Amino acid sequence: MNLITDDLQATLRNGQTLCLRDALGLEIRVTEGSLWLTQERDAQDHVIGTGGSFRIIRRGAVVLTALRGARMNFVPRRAPARSLQLAAAY
């Protein structure tokens, strides 16, 4: 998944499904309702309610299903800041 914006949102009605691919590192933040999340190669499903979040840590497909109408924000993982080591010149 290639995200160009930091402000990506989605709304799903009851029972609606969204499939994400290549979303490793993406964080899903539920702002309203609840989601049932199934991640490829993960034996455990996850339910995320209002105010909850989930970071995708496995490669493969992720299926989101709204248990109640759900609104969510998608937050891409930020690259870690590079640490700079400065040497003082005397």
C-alpha positions, 0 to 999 in steps of 0.5 A, spaced: 500 500 500 502 506 498 499 512 502 501 519 499 497 523 505 497 522 512 490 524 512 486 517 510 479 516 513 474 511 511 467 509 513 464 502 513 456 501 514 454 495 518 457 488 515 461 492 510 468 489 508 474 493 506 480 489 504 487 492 505 494 489 501 501 491 502 499 495 509 505 493 513 506 498 519 499 501 517 495 503 524 488 503 524 484 508 529 477 507 530 474 513 531 466 511 531 463 504 532 467 497 531 471 493 527 472 486 526 479 485 523 482 479 520 490 478 518 493 473 514 497 468 517 494 470 524 490 465 528 487 470 532 481 475 530 481 482 533 475 487 535 477 494 535 472 499 538 471 506 538 478 509 541 482 503 539 487 502 534 491 496 531 498 496 527 498 491 522 505 487 523 504 482 518 505 481 511 499 479 507 491 481 506 487 484 512 480 484 512 476 489 516 468 488 517 464 493 520 460 490 526 457 497 527 457 502 522 465 504 523 469 510 522 477 510 522 483 513 520 489 510 517 496 512 520 502 510 516 508 508 520 513 514 520 520 512 518 525 513 525 528 519 525 536 518 524 540 520 529 546 525 528 552 524 532 556 531 532 563 532 533 565 538 536 571 541 533 576 545 537 
